[in-house]
Structure formats: structure tokens, C-alpha cells
Amino acid sequence: RWPQLPTPGGYAAGPLGGMNIRLTCGNCCYICWGDRKETAENYRLLTSSGCVIQRANGEKVVLTPDEARDEFERMNPEHRSLYC
């Protein structure tokens, strides 16, 4: 059962006649390809390898979760609003 999400929400796609759809990250296509052990290892890597932050100048960096939190808190509010 899927969790209940607040309404309204999602993205209203023009060709869908105003229907709202919910977009997800899509990481499942990168980690899951049938072998349970490989999927488990890929999931572990995805969830423990760090966080990608794109700085205001466009540079993308991979940081530890603690470094990413600090970087996120230092961002100017306008750039930070792009993340949430």
C-alpha cells in the first residue's frame, strides 16, 4: 500500500488533460536488474556513498552526508529553494 500524499500535488502534464502525476527519482532502474545480491549491494552503495550537491556556479560535488548538510545550510536561500 502506498503512503497517502497530500492533495493537490504532483506535476500537471499538459498532454494528460490536467491529470496530476507523481514523479520519483528513478534510481530503481540503476540499482535493480534481477540478481538479489547485486541489487542489495547497489542499494547499499546508493544509500551510503554520499550526496550530490550542485553549487550555484553549476559545479556538482559528491560530499559525505555531514558535509552536504553543512553545504546546504550555507547556500543562499534562493539556490537552496531549488532543492525543496
VMD Tcl script that builds the backbone (N, CA, C; Angstrom):
set m [mol new atoms 252]
animate dup $m
set s [atomselect $m all]
$s set {name element resname resid chain x y z} {
  {N N ARG 1 A 0.849 -1.174 0.000}
  {CA C ARG 1 A 0.000 0.000 0.000}
  {C C ARG 1 A 0.892 1.234 0.000}
  {N N TRP 2 A 0.578 2.164 -0.876}
  {CA C TRP 2 A 1.349 3.397 -0.996}
  {C C TRP 2 A 0.936 4.382 0.087}
  {N N PRO 3 A 1.880 5.165 0.610}
  {CA C PRO 3 A 1.522 6.170 1.619}
  {C C PRO 3 A 0.618 7.237 1.014}
  {N N GLN 4 A -0.245 7.769 1.829}
  {CA C GLN 4 A -1.119 8.846 1.382}
  {C C GLN 4 A -0.312 10.123 1.258}
  {N N LEU 5 A -0.445 10.797 0.140}
  {CA C LEU 5 A 0.252 12.053 -0.092}
  {C C LEU 5 A -0.753 13.191 -0.068}
  {N N PRO 6 A -0.309 14.374 0.330}
  {CA C PRO 6 A -1.238 15.499 0.369}
  {C C PRO 6 A -1.762 15.833 -1.028}
  {N N THR 7 A -2.981 16.307 -1.079}
  {CA C THR 7 A -3.598 16.707 -2.343}
  {C C THR 7 A -3.832 18.196 -2.287}
  {N N PRO 8 A -3.652 18.981 -3.323}
  {CA C PRO 8 A -3.148 18.564 -4.623}
  {C C PRO 8 A -1.648 18.392 -4.589}
  {N N GLY 9 A -1.140 17.733 -5.595}
  {CA C GLY 9 A 0.294 17.527 -5.676}
  {C C GLY 9 A 0.653 16.942 -7.014}
  {N N GLY 10 A 1.918 16.776 -7.228}
  {CA C GLY 10 A 2.365 16.201 -8.474}
  {C C GLY 10 A 2.574 17.246 -9.542}
  {N N TYR 11 A 2.724 16.780 -10.741}
  {CA C TYR 11 A 3.018 17.612 -11.900}
  {C C TYR 11 A 1.859 17.482 -12.865}
  {N N ALA 12 A 1.276 18.583 -13.262}
  {CA C ALA 12 A 0.162 18.546 -14.208}
  {C C ALA 12 A 0.731 18.589 -15.619}
  {N N ALA 13 A 0.757 17.447 -16.274}
  {CA C ALA 13 A 1.306 17.366 -17.627}
  {C C ALA 13 A 0.261 17.826 -18.631}
  {N N GLY 14 A 0.617 18.755 -19.506}
  {CA C GLY 14 A -0.308 19.286 -20.498}
  {C C GLY 14 A -0.994 18.226 -21.340}
  {N N PRO 15 A -0.243 17.274 -21.929}
  {CA C PRO 15 A -0.877 16.275 -22.782}
  {C C PRO 15 A -1.822 15.333 -22.046}
  {N N LEU 16 A -1.766 15.312 -20.722}
  {CA C LEU 16 A -2.626 14.407 -19.965}
  {C C LEU 16 A -3.926 15.070 -19.533}
  {N N GLY 17 A -4.239 16.207 -20.089}
  {CA C GLY 17 A -5.520 16.845 -19.797}
  {C C GLY 17 A -5.698 17.265 -18.358}
  {N N GLY 18 A -4.645 17.745 -17.724}
  {CA C GLY 18 A -4.760 18.232 -16.354}
  {C C GLY 18 A -4.596 17.177 -15.283}
  {N N MET 19 A -4.377 15.908 -15.663}
  {CA C MET 19 A -4.158 14.868 -14.651}
  {C C MET 19 A -2.841 15.122 -13.939}
  {N N ASN 20 A -2.812 14.933 -12.642}
  {CA C ASN 20 A -1.578 15.064 -11.872}
  {C C ASN 20 A -0.863 13.722 -11.830}
  {N N ILE 21 A 0.450 13.744 -12.049}
  {CA C ILE 21 A 1.252 12.537 -11.895}
  {C C ILE 21 A 2.338 12.828 -10.873}
  {N N ARG 22 A 2.786 11.809 -10.196}
  {CA C ARG 22 A 3.839 11.982 -9.200}
  {C C ARG 22 A 5.146 11.475 -9.795}
  {N N LEU 23 A 6.154 12.328 -9.760}
  {CA C LEU 23 A 7.458 11.963 -10.288}
  {C C LEU 23 A 8.326 11.422 -9.161}
  {N N THR 24 A 9.133 10.423 -9.468}
  {CA C THR 24 A 10.044 9.858 -8.478}
  {C C THR 24 A 11.474 9.972 -8.986}
  {N N CYS 25 A 12.419 9.583 -8.177}
  {CA C CYS 25 A 13.828 9.770 -8.517}
  {C C CYS 25 A 14.295 8.882 -9.661}
  {N N GLY 26 A 13.725 7.711 -9.842}
  {CA C GLY 26 A 14.129 6.814 -10.915}
  {C C GLY 26 A 15.376 5.994 -10.625}
  {N N ASN 27 A 15.886 6.060 -9.406}
  {CA C ASN 27 A 17.099 5.302 -9.091}
  {C C ASN 27 A 16.891 3.795 -9.161}
  {N N CYS 28 A 15.642 3.342 -9.094}
  {CA C CYS 28 A 15.392 1.899 -9.148}
  {C C CYS 28 A 15.947 1.289 -10.436}
  {N N CYS 29 A 15.913 2.031 -11.536}
  {CA C CYS 29 A 16.423 1.487 -12.803}
  {C C CYS 29 A 17.942 1.345 -12.782}
  {N N TYR 30 A 18.613 2.029 -11.871}
  {CA C TYR 30 A 20.071 1.923 -11.781}
  {C C TYR 30 A 20.526 0.819 -10.838}
  {N N ILE 31 A 19.697 0.459 -9.875}
  {CA C ILE 31 A 20.173 -0.491 -8.870}
  {C C ILE 31 A 19.583 -1.887 -9.005}
  {N N CYS 32 A 18.457 -2.036 -9.657}
  {CA C CYS 32 A 17.762 -3.325 -9.673}
  {C C CYS 32 A 17.777 -3.927 -11.073}
  {N N TRP 33 A 18.423 -5.077 -11.212}
  {CA C TRP 33 A 18.373 -5.752 -12.511}
  {C C TRP 33 A 18.269 -7.264 -12.377}
  {N N GLY 34 A 17.600 -7.732 -11.334}
  {CA C GLY 34 A 17.263 -9.146 -11.246}
  {C C GLY 34 A 18.042 -9.970 -10.240}
  {N N ASP 35 A 19.321 -9.733 -10.073}
  {CA C ASP 35 A 20.110 -10.501 -9.118}
  {C C ASP 35 A 19.988 -9.845 -7.745}
  {N N ARG 36 A 19.417 -10.592 -6.781}
  {CA C ARG 36 A 19.140 -10.003 -5.460}
  {C C ARG 36 A 20.400 -9.501 -4.757}
  {N N LYS 37 A 21.491 -10.246 -4.848}
  {CA C LYS 37 A 22.722 -9.836 -4.172}
  {C C LYS 37 A 23.288 -8.560 -4.797}
  {N N GLU 38 A 23.272 -8.487 -6.123}
  {CA C GLU 38 A 23.758 -7.280 -6.787}
  {C C GLU 38 A 22.855 -6.089 -6.479}
  {N N THR 39 A 21.551 -6.333 -6.459}
  {CA C THR 39 A 20.616 -5.259 -6.128}
  {C C THR 39 A 20.862 -4.756 -4.711}
  {N N ALA 40 A 21.070 -5.674 -3.764}
  {CA C ALA 40 A 21.337 -5.277 -2.376}
  {C C ALA 40 A 22.619 -4.454 -2.283}
  {N N GLU 41 A 23.659 -4.875 -3.002}
  {CA C GLU 41 A 24.921 -4.130 -2.982}
  {C C GLU 41 A 24.756 -2.764 -3.647}
  {N N ASN 42 A 24.039 -2.726 -4.757}
  {CA C ASN 42 A 23.798 -1.446 -5.434}
  {C C ASN 42 A 23.009 -0.493 -4.541}
  {N N TYR 43 A 22.021 -1.033 -3.816}
  {CA C TYR 43 A 21.239 -0.202 -2.896}
  {C C TYR 43 A 22.134 0.337 -1.778}
  {N N ARG 44 A 22.995 -0.533 -1.248}
  {CA C ARG 44 A 23.912 -0.094 -0.191}
  {C C ARG 44 A 24.797 1.044 -0.701}
  {N N LEU 45 A 25.329 0.893 -1.904}
  {CA C LEU 45 A 26.170 1.942 -2.481}
  {C C LEU 45 A 25.389 3.238 -2.673}
  {N N LEU 46 A 24.164 3.114 -3.178}
  {CA C LEU 46 A 23.340 4.300 -3.423}
  {C C LEU 46 A 23.055 5.063 -2.135}
  {N N THR 47 A 22.775 4.339 -1.070}
  {CA C THR 47 A 22.365 4.997 0.171}
  {C C THR 47 A 23.513 5.364 1.100}
  {N N SER 48 A 24.738 4.925 0.787}
  {CA C SER 48 A 25.837 5.217 1.710}
  {C C SER 48 A 27.043 5.889 1.062}
  {N N SER 49 A 26.972 6.183 -0.214}
  {CA C SER 49 A 28.151 6.707 -0.908}
  {C C SER 49 A 28.289 8.212 -0.855}
  {N N GLY 50 A 27.297 8.917 -0.415}
  {CA C GLY 50 A 27.401 10.365 -0.331}
  {C C GLY 50 A 26.229 11.065 -0.987}
  {N N CYS 51 A 26.321 12.367 -1.017}
  {CA C CYS 51 A 25.254 13.214 -1.552}
  {C C CYS 51 A 25.826 14.101 -2.649}
  {N N VAL 52 A 25.069 14.266 -3.717}
  {CA C VAL 52 A 25.489 15.158 -4.797}
  {C C VAL 52 A 24.835 16.512 -4.576}
  {N N ILE 53 A 25.650 17.540 -4.541}
  {CA C ILE 53 A 25.183 18.924 -4.392}
  {C C ILE 53 A 25.635 19.689 -5.626}
  {N N GLN 54 A 24.724 20.463 -6.200}
  {CA C GLN 54 A 25.120 21.342 -7.294}
  {C C GLN 54 A 25.196 22.754 -6.748}
  {N N ARG 55 A 26.391 23.299 -6.813}
  {CA C ARG 55 A 26.624 24.649 -6.297}
  {C C ARG 55 A 26.036 25.679 -7.250}
  {N N ALA 56 A 25.908 26.903 -6.773}
  {CA C ALA 56 A 25.302 27.979 -7.566}
  {C C ALA 56 A 26.054 28.226 -8.871}
  {N N ASN 57 A 27.352 27.920 -8.901}
  {CA C ASN 57 A 28.138 28.120 -10.127}
  {C C ASN 57 A 27.998 26.957 -11.105}
  {N N GLY 58 A 27.183 25.951 -10.763}
  {CA C GLY 58 A 26.952 24.810 -11.635}
  {C C GLY 58 A 27.808 23.598 -11.339}
  {N N GLU 59 A 28.838 23.766 -10.507}
  {CA C GLU 59 A 29.723 22.652 -10.163}
  {C C GLU 59 A 28.955 21.617 -9.344}
  {N N LYS 60 A 29.110 20.334 -9.698}
  {CA C LYS 60 A 28.492 19.245 -8.945}
  {C C LYS 60 A 29.578 18.548 -8.146}
  {N N VAL 61 A 29.326 18.363 -6.857}
  {CA C VAL 61 A 30.297 17.718 -5.976}
  {C C VAL 61 A 29.610 16.613 -5.185}
  {N N VAL 62 A 30.362 15.555 -4.871}
  {CA C VAL 62 A 29.867 14.473 -4.030}
  {C C VAL 62 A 30.461 14.670 -2.646}
  {N N LEU 63 A 29.593 14.750 -1.651}
  {CA C LEU 63 A 30.015 15.018 -0.279}
  {C C LEU 63 A 29.465 13.951 0.649}
  {N N THR 64 A 30.096 13.812 1.810}
  {CA C THR 64 A 29.522 12.948 2.839}
  {C C THR 64 A 28.213 13.583 3.294}
  {N N PRO 65 A 27.320 12.819 3.911}
  {CA C PRO 65 A 26.067 13.418 4.380}
  {C C PRO 65 A 26.279 14.627 5.295}
  {N N ASP 66 A 27.267 14.564 6.195}
  {CA C ASP 66 A 27.518 15.699 7.093}
  {C C ASP 66 A 28.009 16.921 6.323}
  {N N GLU 67 A 28.928 16.698 5.371}
  {CA C GLU 67 A 29.424 17.814 4.562}
  {C C GLU 67 A 28.300 18.408 3.712}
  {N N ALA 68 A 27.443 17.535 3.171}
  {CA C ALA 68 A 26.332 18.012 2.342}
  {C C ALA 68 A 25.364 18.851 3.175}
  {N N ARG 69 A 25.087 18.418 4.404}
  {CA C ARG 69 A 24.205 19.192 5.280}
  {C C ARG 69 A 24.790 20.578 5.530}
  {N N ASP 70 A 26.087 20.629 5.840}
  {CA C ASP 70 A 26.733 21.920 6.092}
  {C C ASP 70 A 26.707 22.804 4.850}
  {N N GLU 71 A 26.999 22.210 3.696}
  {CA C GLU 71 A 26.984 22.963 2.432}
  {C C GLU 71 A 25.576 23.491 2.148}
  {N N PHE 72 A 24.585 22.639 2.385}
  {CA C PHE 72 A 23.190 23.012 2.150}
  {C C PHE 72 A 22.785 24.180 3.047}
  {N N GLU 73 A 23.213 24.139 4.303}
  {CA C GLU 73 A 22.876 25.217 5.238}
  {C C GLU 73 A 23.564 26.527 4.876}
  {N N ARG 74 A 24.719 26.459 4.213}
  {CA C ARG 74 A 25.443 27.672 3.810}
  {C C ARG 74 A 24.925 28.274 2.498}
  {N N MET 75 A 24.142 27.506 1.744}
  {CA C MET 75 A 23.643 28.012 0.456}
  {C C MET 75 A 22.771 29.234 0.662}
  {N N ASN 76 A 22.775 30.120 -0.341}
  {CA C ASN 76 A 21.854 31.238 -0.231}
  {C C ASN 76 A 20.435 30.689 -0.408}
  {N N PRO 77 A 19.451 31.295 0.252}
  {CA C PRO 77 A 18.091 30.756 0.267}
  {C C PRO 77 A 17.494 30.530 -1.124}
  {N N GLU 78 A 17.822 31.387 -2.078}
  {CA C GLU 78 A 17.258 31.227 -3.422}
  {C C GLU 78 A 17.755 29.928 -4.073}
  {N N HIS 79 A 19.044 29.647 -3.945}
  {CA C HIS 79 A 19.588 28.413 -4.517}
  {C C HIS 79 A 19.083 27.198 -3.739}
  {N N ARG 80 A 19.018 27.306 -2.423}
  {CA C ARG 80 A 18.534 26.201 -1.593}
  {C C ARG 80 A 17.096 25.848 -1.940}
  {N N SER 81 A 16.285 26.845 -2.315}
  {CA C SER 81 A 14.875 26.582 -2.636}
  {C C SER 81 A 14.725 25.697 -3.869}
  {N N LEU 82 A 15.757 25.574 -4.682}
  {CA C LEU 82 A 15.693 24.693 -5.847}
  {C C LEU 82 A 15.672 23.222 -5.446}
  {N N TYR 83 A 16.086 22.922 -4.219}
  {CA C TYR 83 A 16.134 21.548 -3.739}
  {C C TYR 83 A 14.839 21.083 -3.085}
  {N N CYS 84 A 14.006 21.988 -2.618}
  {CA C CYS 84 A 12.793 21.568 -1.915}
  {C C CYS 84 A 11.590 22.304 -2.426}
}
mol reanalyze $m
mol bondsrecalc $m
mol representation Tube
mol addrep $m
